[in-house]
Amino acid sequence: MRFFLFILWLLHWLPLPVLGRLGKCLGTVCYYMMKNRRHIALTNLRLCFPDIPEKERRKIAREHFQGYGRSILERGILWWAPVERIKKLIHVEPAVPFDDTQAGPVIFLCPHFVCLEMPGAIITMGSPGCSIYTQQKNCIFDEMLRKGRMRFHDTVLLFSRNQGIKPIIRALHKNIPFLMLPDMDFGSRDAEFVPFFGQPAATLVAPSRLAAATHAKVIPVVATFLPDYRGWKVKFYPAWENFPDKDNWTSAKRMNEFIEQRILETPSEYLWTHRRFKTRPEGYPKVYPDKE
């Protein structure tokens, strides 16, 4: 792992167009070598897009792996490059809503697109922040990932999932914005089965519960690649009005529909290698082999 990080450090000096193309090559290799992950991606795409040709789904999956490969190598820029270089490569639309974060609690909803590290970076360049952090199996990579996410501000809080919701509520009450990744399958606990491209998906109800408990604004943010290897676009959407809705299911449905719309804009950049439909309602068959 030390050797890999050393290579990543060396590569971050390269111009982004060169680094991005190397990452794309890495992703292509991974597409053909990582059979289990490729199977998961294709399974998800068949479930979500049953009406498009298999050839097109494979094209999306391959491009997803290429984007993911890019995101791995380009992460070195976030970890080691000067802040001035990073800011030049991140195009923000319309602007980071720092006025909102200073005025009261804010939850940034950041779906799992391959460039998801970019919103946290650009937010914490001008504000404290907090998020949920999953400890990595390799302690060296875990330390580097933590340092990378905490490098831009003195107050960046990374909570483990087993700490529960209380530390997040305390942080929100201190006007420390919470960057939330809301579209993972963590089982049926604290989740509702809500349609995701027509498939029942175990969807976290934490966004609506947190918003109700803290009266926080919920502001979606999505990061995608700029064309021609020019950097990344981080788009902040207007705060959702009247959120949470009348119940957790309706709120989760609203969130999933928003994510679906963003996926349709850049389908290959969504994290298709995640087992989004791992947890199934009673009576529904499993869609992934147990060994995956």
C-alpha positions as CSV (number, residue, x, y, z in Angstrom):
1,M,0.0,0.0,0.0
2,R,2.9,2.4,0.7
3,F,4.2,1.8,-2.8
4,F,0.7,2.4,-4.3
5,L,0.4,5.7,-2.4
6,F,3.9,6.7,-3.5
7,I,2.9,6.1,-7.2
8,L,-0.3,8.1,-6.6
9,W,1.8,10.9,-5.1
10,L,4.1,10.9,-8.2
11,L,1.2,10.9,-10.6
12,H,-0.6,13.8,-9.0
13,W,2.1,16.1,-10.6
14,L,0.9,15.2,-14.1
15,P,-1.4,17.5,-16.0
16,L,-5.0,16.4,-15.4
17,P,-5.6,15.3,-19.1
18,V,-2.7,12.9,-18.8
19,L,-3.7,11.7,-15.4
20,G,-7.3,11.3,-16.5
21,R,-6.4,9.2,-19.5
22,L,-4.2,6.9,-17.3
23,G,-7.1,6.5,-14.9
24,K,-9.4,5.6,-17.8
25,C,-6.9,2.9,-18.9
26,L,-6.8,1.6,-15.3
27,G,-10.6,1.5,-15.2
28,T,-10.7,-0.5,-18.5
29,V,-8.3,-3.1,-17.1
30,C,-10.5,-3.3,-13.9
31,Y,-13.6,-3.8,-16.0
32,Y,-12.2,-7.0,-17.5
33,M,-10.4,-8.3,-14.4
34,M,-12.9,-7.6,-11.7
35,K,-15.6,-10.1,-12.8
36,N,-17.6,-9.9,-9.6
37,R,-17.9,-6.1,-9.6
38,R,-18.6,-6.1,-13.3
39,H,-21.4,-8.6,-12.7
40,I,-22.9,-6.4,-9.9
41,A,-22.8,-3.3,-12.2
42,L,-24.5,-5.2,-15.1
43,T,-27.1,-6.7,-12.7
44,N,-27.9,-3.2,-11.5
45,L,-28.1,-1.8,-15.0
46,R,-30.4,-4.6,-16.1
47,L,-32.8,-4.0,-13.2
48,C,-32.8,-0.2,-13.7
49,F,-32.8,-0.1,-17.5
50,P,-34.5,-3.3,-18.7
51,D,-35.6,-1.7,-22.0
52,I,-32.2,-0.7,-23.3
53,P,-30.1,-3.2,-25.3
54,E,-27.5,-5.3,-23.4
55,K,-24.8,-3.8,-25.6
56,E,-25.7,-0.3,-24.3
57,R,-25.7,-1.5,-20.7
58,R,-22.2,-3.0,-21.1
59,K,-21.0,0.2,-22.6
60,I,-22.3,2.2,-19.6
61,A,-20.7,-0.4,-17.2
62,R,-17.4,-0.1,-19.0
63,E,-17.5,3.7,-19.0
64,H,-18.4,3.5,-15.3
65,F,-15.2,1.5,-14.5
66,Q,-13.2,4.0,-16.6
67,G,-14.6,6.9,-14.6
68,Y,-14.0,5.1,-11.3
69,G,-10.4,4.4,-12.4
70,R,-10.0,8.2,-13.1
71,S,-11.4,9.0,-9.7
72,I,-8.8,6.9,-8.0
73,L,-5.8,8.5,-9.7
74,E,-7.3,12.0,-9.6
75,R,-7.8,11.7,-5.9
76,G,-4.1,12.3,-5.5
77,I,-4.7,15.9,-6.6
78,L,-7.1,16.4,-3.7
79,W,-4.7,14.9,-1.3
80,W,-1.5,16.7,-2.3
81,A,-1.9,19.4,-4.8
82,P,-1.9,23.1,-3.8
83,V,-5.4,24.5,-3.0
84,E,-5.0,27.0,-5.8
85,R,-4.6,24.2,-8.4
86,I,-7.7,22.3,-7.0
87,K,-9.9,25.4,-7.1
88,K,-9.0,26.0,-10.8
89,L,-10.1,22.4,-11.6
90,I,-13.4,22.5,-9.7
91,H,-16.2,24.4,-11.5
92,V,-19.0,25.2,-8.9
93,E,-22.6,25.9,-10.0
94,P,-23.9,28.3,-9.0
95,A,-21.8,28.8,-5.9
96,V,-21.1,27.0,-2.6
97,P,-24.0,28.1,-0.3
98,F,-21.9,29.4,2.6
99,D,-24.5,31.9,3.6
100,D,-26.9,29.0,4.3
101,T,-24.3,27.1,6.3
102,Q,-23.6,30.1,8.4
103,A,-27.2,30.9,9.0
104,G,-28.3,27.5,10.3
105,P,-28.1,23.7,10.0
106,V,-27.5,22.4,6.5
107,I,-27.6,18.8,5.2
108,F,-25.8,18.3,1.9
109,L,-27.2,15.3,0.1
110,C,-24.4,13.9,-2.1
111,P,-25.4,10.8,-4.1
112,H,-22.7,8.2,-5.0
113,F,-21.3,9.5,-8.2
114,V,-17.7,8.6,-8.9
115,C,-16.5,12.2,-8.2
116,L,-18.2,12.3,-4.8
117,E,-14.9,13.5,-3.0
118,M,-15.1,16.9,-4.8
119,P,-18.1,18.4,-2.9
120,G,-16.5,17.7,0.5
121,A,-13.3,19.3,-0.6
122,I,-14.9,22.5,-2.0
123,I,-17.2,22.8,1.0
124,T,-14.5,22.4,3.6
125,M,-12.3,24.9,1.8
126,G,-14.6,27.6,3.2
127,S,-16.5,26.0,6.0
128,P,-16.3,23.3,8.7
129,G,-18.0,20.1,7.9
130,C,-18.9,16.6,9.1
131,S,-19.7,13.3,7.5
132,I,-20.0,9.6,8.2
133,Y,-16.7,7.7,7.7
134,T,-16.2,4.0,7.2
135,Q,-12.9,2.8,8.5
136,Q,-10.8,1.1,5.7
137,K,-9.3,-2.3,6.2
138,N,-5.8,-1.2,5.4
139,C,-4.6,1.1,8.2
140,I,-2.1,3.0,6.0
141,F,-4.8,3.8,3.4
142,D,-7.3,4.6,6.1
143,E,-4.9,7.2,7.6
144,M,-4.3,8.8,4.2
145,L,-8.0,8.9,3.4
146,R,-8.7,10.6,6.7
147,K,-5.9,13.2,6.1
148,G,-7.1,13.8,2.6
149,R,-10.7,14.6,3.7
150,M,-9.6,16.7,6.7
151,R,-6.8,18.8,5.0
152,F,-8.8,21.9,4.0
153,H,-10.3,23.0,7.4
154,D,-9.4,22.6,11.1
155,T,-12.9,21.4,11.9
156,V,-13.8,18.4,9.8
157,L,-15.5,15.7,11.9
158,L,-15.7,12.1,10.6
159,F,-18.1,10.0,12.6
160,S,-18.4,6.3,12.5
161,R,-21.8,4.8,11.7
162,N,-21.9,3.0,15.1
163,Q,-21.8,6.4,16.9
164,G,-25.4,6.9,15.8
165,I,-27.2,10.1,15.0
166,K,-26.5,12.1,18.2
167,P,-23.0,13.5,17.2
168,I,-24.5,14.6,13.9
169,I,-27.3,16.4,15.5
170,R,-24.9,18.2,17.9
171,A,-22.7,19.2,14.9
172,L,-25.7,20.5,13.0
173,H,-26.8,22.6,16.0
174,K,-23.4,24.2,15.9
175,N,-23.9,25.1,12.2
176,I,-21.4,22.5,11.0
177,P,-22.9,21.2,7.8
178,F,-23.4,17.5,7.3
179,L,-22.4,15.9,4.0
180,M,-24.6,12.8,3.7
181,L,-24.3,10.0,1.2
182,P,-27.9,8.8,1.2
183,D,-28.1,6.1,-1.4
184,M,-26.5,3.0,0.1
185,D,-28.1,-0.3,1.1
186,F,-27.4,-0.8,4.8
187,G,-30.2,-3.2,5.4
188,S,-33.8,-2.8,6.3
189,R,-33.2,-1.1,9.7
190,D,-34.0,2.6,9.6
191,A,-34.9,2.2,5.9
192,E,-38.0,2.0,3.7
193,F,-38.5,0.0,0.6
194,V,-38.9,2.7,-2.0
195,P,-38.8,2.5,-5.8
196,F,-35.5,3.2,-7.5
197,F,-36.0,3.0,-11.2
198,G,-39.0,0.8,-10.5
199,Q,-37.2,-1.6,-8.2
200,P,-37.8,-1.7,-4.4
201,A,-34.6,-0.5,-2.8
202,A,-33.9,-0.3,0.9
203,T,-33.6,3.5,1.3
204,L,-32.4,5.4,4.3
205,V,-34.9,7.5,6.1
206,A,-32.2,9.4,8.0
207,P,-32.3,12.5,5.8
208,S,-36.0,13.2,6.7
209,R,-35.5,12.3,10.3
210,L,-32.4,14.5,10.6
211,A,-34.1,17.4,8.9
212,A,-37.1,17.1,11.1
213,A,-35.0,16.9,14.3
214,T,-32.7,19.8,13.5
215,H,-34.9,22.0,11.2
216,A,-32.0,21.8,8.7
217,K,-32.1,22.9,5.1
218,V,-31.5,20.0,2.7
219,I,-29.4,21.0,-0.2
220,P,-28.6,18.3,-2.9
221,V,-25.1,18.4,-4.5
222,V,-23.8,16.3,-7.3
223,A,-20.3,16.1,-8.7
224,T,-19.5,15.0,-12.3
225,F,-16.6,15.2,-14.7
226,L,-16.1,18.2,-16.9
227,P,-15.6,17.3,-20.6
228,D,-12.2,17.0,-22.1
229,Y,-10.4,16.2,-18.8
230,R,-10.8,19.9,-17.7
231,G,-11.7,19.0,-14.1
232,W,-14.9,18.5,-12.2
233,K,-18.3,20.2,-11.9
234,V,-19.9,20.5,-8.5
235,K,-23.5,21.5,-8.7
236,F,-25.5,22.7,-5.7
237,Y,-29.2,22.5,-6.2
238,P,-31.8,24.7,-4.5
239,A,-32.7,23.7,-1.0
240,W,-35.8,21.4,-0.9
241,E,-38.9,23.2,0.1
242,N,-41.3,21.5,2.6
243,F,-38.9,18.7,3.4
244,P,-39.4,16.4,5.1
245,D,-42.7,15.5,3.4
246,K,-45.7,14.0,5.2
247,D,-43.9,10.7,6.0
248,N,-40.6,9.0,5.7
249,W,-41.6,6.9,2.7
250,T,-42.7,9.9,0.7
251,S,-39.5,11.8,1.6
252,A,-37.4,8.9,0.6
253,K,-39.3,8.6,-2.7
254,R,-38.6,12.3,-3.4
255,M,-34.9,11.7,-2.8
256,N,-34.7,8.6,-5.0
257,E,-36.6,10.4,-7.8
258,F,-34.0,13.3,-7.6
259,I,-31.1,10.8,-7.8
260,E,-32.8,9.0,-10.8
261,Q,-32.9,12.3,-12.7
262,R,-29.3,13.0,-12.1
263,I,-28.3,9.5,-13.2
264,L,-30.1,9.9,-16.5
265,E,-28.0,13.0,-17.1
266,T,-24.7,11.1,-16.7
267,P,-25.5,7.4,-16.3
268,S,-22.0,6.0,-16.4
269,E,-20.8,8.1,-13.5
270,Y,-23.2,6.6,-10.9
271,L,-21.7,3.9,-8.6
272,W,-23.2,0.9,-10.2
273,T,-20.7,-1.5,-8.5
274,H,-22.6,-1.0,-5.2
275,R,-25.1,-3.8,-4.3
276,R,-28.0,-1.3,-4.3
277,F,-30.6,-4.1,-4.2
278,K,-28.9,-6.4,-1.7
279,T,-31.7,-6.1,0.8
280,R,-35.0,-7.4,-0.7
281,P,-38.6,-7.3,0.5
282,E,-40.1,-10.5,1.6
283,G,-40.9,-12.7,-1.3
284,Y,-38.4,-11.1,-3.7
285,P,-35.5,-13.2,-5.0
286,K,-31.9,-12.3,-4.4
287,V,-30.2,-10.6,-7.3
288,Y,-26.5,-11.1,-6.4
289,P,-24.7,-14.3,-5.6
290,D,-23.8,-14.7,-1.9
291,K,-20.1,-14.9,-2.6
292,E,-20.2,-11.2,-3.8
